[in-house]
Amino acid sequence: MSLGLELKLRMGMHLVMTPQLQMAIRLLQMSSLELTDYLQEELDKNPLLERDDEEDGSFGPSTQEGGELAFGSDEGVTGQGTASFDGDDHDDGFDDEPIAAAHLEKDMPDMDAQWSDIYDTSGSDHFDGDDAPPLENMLSRAGSLIDHLSWQLGLSVFNERERLLGGIIIDAIDDNGYLTTPLMSLAELANATADEMEDALALVQSLEPAGVGARSLSECLRLQLKNMGMAKPPYTKLLDHLDDLARRDFRKLGRLLKLSEEDLAAVVAVIQSLNPKPGLEFGSDQTRYIAPDVFVRKQGGEWVVEINTDTVPKLRLNRFYQNAVDRNLPERDKRFLVENTRSAQWLLKSLEQRSSTIYRVAESIVRFQKDFLEYGAEYLKPLILKDVAEDIGVHESTASRVTSNKFMHTPRGIFELKYFFSSSLNSSDAGDDLSAEAVKYKIRRLVEGESVRRPYSDEALAKFLKAQGVIVARRTIAKYREAMGIPSSSRRKQLLVDG
């Protein structure tokens, strides 16, 4: 038996994930806040990048005696204009590699949108009057509940001991406004007596918001009644039967409190107007806000899409460093500049591709969901990622990355791009498919218009929808209702309050 060696040639194709392609894909799926942080990191480590919004031009390096570049210097030298990155108007000392066109292919196609379509070049504001994004969407930092209580305590108490004990209690209050640590445990921590801690707790419970520092729901509501001057029967007595109130057992409550149906309804309305979690109105230490990535408005009878250019910093190449490649520099310094120039060019090109792809996806969504923009959520059409991907000629995974953590500002509000994608529900008598979101909207409208005395059951909701030509199973109604956070009919039942 003999062994032989044979040499064969085999041709094949496979996708190579280059570092540049990986960066382009990573940028595409970032939110605007994540992208801002990433670009700041790139600005810090790559001297070939600079902000494009500086009044005094680009930031360059200082020069030492003899005209040599001093890398890492903090001194600034004004650059000349904005560098392009197509390689046609400058000589940077090396041959540019083809940027993006061949490597990105389906996942990052060449841009076919006009610059004037994506960005407003008129110099005027994007939106005026009623079309402008609401002011509350601007970034702000909300004071925490602990900060608010500590501030009040500092103004209310001058005794150092009382301030210390009050501060210990405040630190033990959770985000809902409740004291979750046993008072005696805090007394041991502060080396204080039970009476001292009770007095300190009463002081904290006198602060705003009313109900803060309570150790139970009943105590929280009782503190709020006290603040309203209503801490008296039958209101306080109803607090002893919160379990029955949660079960909507109004007949039992009427017997226990010896009230007529109308009087009980009035008492229940007062209790239900109280805040069971008073601390939540202060939120967390940091308020998160939504910065829309695209704006949509109606102009000349057509819906126009525009990229929000204010969500990320504008970057450009630093001319000073770029031209330094032609100087008589040590090989190590020249290689450093060449590598960072290539990296900066890839980043700038990827940012353009990112904006273009977001624009094209948003424009496709607007074409599919024009009825939603015109008439509201009830007219939201079924839409899947594949529809948009085929419409603009990208891979479905690209469309998925674009819709992640991206937001669209429309005259009907700000929506995540994913909101416009909804599965098809073949539920219309006319044979037309409805989106799940449109059916949810119809359910919500029916619930909002129901009687508080006799709310609709899931079966009744299904019958009402059928009368509108929408055929939906009862279990589907229940699933959608729970997804929207709407309680069952038994939980929604309320007493009719006169007047």
NORVEN-V878057 format. One record per backbone hydrogen bond with DSSP energy under -1.0 kcal/mol. NH is the residue of the N-H (numbers start at 1). CO is the residue of the C=O. If there is no record, write none. Layout:
NH|CO, NH|CO
This chain:
18|16, 22|18, 23|19, 24|20, 25|21, 26|22, 27|23, 28|24, 29|25, 35|31, 36|32, 37|33, 38|34, 39|35, 40|36, 41|37, 42|38, 43|39, 44|40, 45|41, 46|42, 49|46, 50|316, 52|314, 57|54, 60|77, 64|68, 67|64, 70|62, 73|70, 101|99, 104|100, 108|104, 117|114, 118|114, 119|115, 131|128, 132|129, 137|134, 138|135, 148|144, 149|145, 150|146, 151|147, 152|148, 153|149, 154|150, 155|151, 156|152, 157|153, 163|159, 164|160, 165|161, 166|162, 167|163, 168|164, 169|165, 170|166, 171|167, 173|170, 174|178, 177|174, 179|214, 180|172, 186|182, 187|183, 188|184, 189|185, 190|186, 192|187, 197|193, 198|194, 199|195, 200|196, 201|197, 202|198, 203|199, 204|200, 205|201, 207|204, 212|209, 213|177, 214|211, 220|216, 221|217, 222|218, 223|219, 224|220, 225|221, 226|222, 227|223, 228|224, 230|225, 232|230, 235|232, 236|232, 238|234, 239|235, 240|237, 241|238, 245|241, 246|242, 247|243, 248|245, 249|244, 250|248, 253|249, 254|250, 255|251, 256|252, 257|253, 259|254, 264|260, 265|261, 266|262, 267|263, 268|264, 269|265, 270|266, 271|267, 272|268, 274|271, 279|176, 280|277, 282|279, 283|280, 293|407, 294|407, 295|306, 296|409, 297|304, 299|302, 302|299, 304|297, 306|295, 307|118, 308|293, 316|50, 318|48, 322|318, 323|319, 325|322, 326|323, 327|324, 329|327, 334|330, 335|331, 336|332, 337|333, 338|334, 339|335, 340|336, 341|337, 342|338, 343|339, 344|340, 345|341, 346|342, 347|343, 348|344, 349|345, 350|346, 351|347, 352|348, 353|349, 354|350, 355|351, 356|352, 357|353, 358|354, 359|355, 360|356, 361|357, 362|358, 363|359, 364|360, 365|361, 366|362, 367|363, 368|364, 369|365, 373|369, 374|370, 375|371, 376|372, 379|376, 380|377, 383|422, 388|384, 389|385, 390|386, 391|387, 392|388, 393|389, 394|389, 399|395, 400|396, 401|397, 402|398, 403|399, 408|415, 409|294, 410|413, 413|410, 415|408, 417|406, 419|416, 420|417, 421|418, 422|383, 425|434, 427|425, 429|469, 431|428, 434|425, 436|423, 439|435, 440|436, 441|437, 442|438, 443|439, 444|440, 445|441, 446|442, 447|443, 448|444, 449|445, 450|447, 461|457, 462|458, 463|459, 464|460, 465|461, 466|462, 467|463, 469|466, 470|465, 471|427, 477|473, 478|474, 479|475, 480|476, 481|477, 482|478, 483|479, 484|480, 485|482, 486|481, 492|488, 494|452
